[in-house]
Amino acid sequence: MRMSRRAKRMANHHKRKGRAAIQLVSLMDIFTILVFFLLVNSANVQNVPSTKTLKLPSSTAEQAPKETVVVMVNSNNILVQGREIIATDKAVAGKDDVIADLLTELNHQHSRQADGGQVGGDITIMGDRQIPYLLLKKIMVTCTKANYTNISLAVMRKSVKPS
């Protein structure tokens, strides 16, 4: 049977159009690059916990912070790993150089670490720039009594002007 002109035209139109196909190879390449980029950049992030109640002093520190136990000291409270331990006015008013509540919590944190049998531990003190030196001294003495011998003070990095 012969095809009409209209049937031939429709057959040619369908041959030219073909089936639609999605090019998955290029899409998979893009996602692979994206995943690789996210993996590489997520490993280099080292942040010290921040809080709005602290104003850290400025310095030209060269070393990046390490993962350590963090003691935050603001004008109202002393916090270890974000947990409130004691009020700062009560800690300053104490007669002893060691803050007993803080020592108890630091000993607990030291025993929870995987390498609890180690001689000295790492600790970072984030203190507001307005806290008295006496309080900072008591906190540092308490840290050494709890076997935290590597004490770091958190500061905001100043921009260094090129010379």
N, C-alpha and C positions, 0 to 999 in steps of 0.2 A: 504494500500500500504506500502510496506517495504521501509525503508530508506537505501540508499547506505552508504557505509563506510564513504565516504567523507561528506555526509550530516550529519551523526551522529557526526563526528569529529567537524564540523563547529557549530553544535548545542551545543555541550559540551563547545566549546571555548567561545561562546557567553554567556552561563550560568555562567561560571567562571568570566568573565570580569565584567558583570553587568553594571550599569550606574555610571558615575562619579558624585561625590557630593562634594560640598564645605562645610567645617565645619565652619559655621558662628558664632557659639557660642564663640569659642576661639578668633576669630577676634574681636567680639564685646567687649569681656573682655579687650583686649589690648587697644582698643580705649577709653573705659570707664576709664581705669587707666591713659591713656595719658591726657584726658580732665581734670580729677581730679588733676593731677600733675600741669598742666598749670594754672588752676584756683587758686590753693593754692599759687603757686610761683609768680603769677602776682600781687597779692594783697600786697606783702611785698616790692615791688620795690618803693624806695623813692629816686629820683634823684634830685639834684640841677642842673639847666640848666648849661651847660658848654659852654665855648667859647674859641677859640684858642688865643684870644688876652689878656686873663687874666692869671696871675700866682698868685694863691692864697697863702697866708702865711700858714705855717705848724703849726699844733697844735695837742694835744692829746685829742680831743673832744670826749666825751662819748655819747652824745645824737644824735640820728638820726635826719635829717632835716625834718621839717613839710612843708605842702603845705602852702605857704605864698606868698605875693607880693614880687617880687624880683627886687632889684635895682642893676644893674651891672655898675661898674665904671672901665673903662680902661683908658689908657693914653690919649685917644682922646675924648671920649664921656661918658655921663651918660645916661643909658638906663633903662626904667621901663618896665618890662614884655617883653623885647626884642625890645621895641620901643624907638628910639633915642629922647632924650628930649633936651639936651643942651651940648655944648662943654665944656670939663673940664677946659680949660684955661679961658673961659668966666666966668665959675662958681667961679673959684679961684679969678679972678680979681674983682668980685663984692664986694662992700663995706659992704653990709648987711650980717648978719649971715644966713639968710634964702634965699634959691635959689627959686626965684618966679616961674619959669617955672616948676621946680620939685614939688613945693607945689601945683600948679594947677593940675598937673597930679596925684599926690598922693591923693588929695581930690576927684578927679574923680574916681580913683580906689576904694577908701573907700566907695563912694556912690554906686558903682556897686556891691559891695559885698552884699550877702543876709542878713547879720547881720549888716547893715550899721548904725543902731542905737546904736551899742555897743560903750562903752566908749573908749576902746583901741583896737588897732588891732595888728596883727603880721606882721612883715616885715623882710626880709633877705637882707643884703647888701653884695654883692660880689664885693670886691674891689681888684684891682691889688696890689701886695705888694709894688709897687713903687709909688703909689699915695701919695701926701703930706697929712700930718695929718690935716692941715687946711681945706682941701677939705672934708676929712672924717668927721670932726667936723661939717662943714656946712650941710652936708647931714644928719647927725644924728639930728641936730637941726630942720631941715626942716621936717624930719619924725615925730618928736614929735609935731610940730605945726599942722601936718595933722592928729593927733590923732592916730598915730602908736606908742604905748608906749612899746611894746615888740619887741625890736630890736635885731636881731641876726646877727653875722658876719660869713660869710661862710669861712671855712678854709679847707685845705687838711689835712687829718688825717695822723699823723706820726705813724709809726709802733712802738709799745711799746716793748722794750726788756724785756723778762722775767727775774726776779731777783732771 
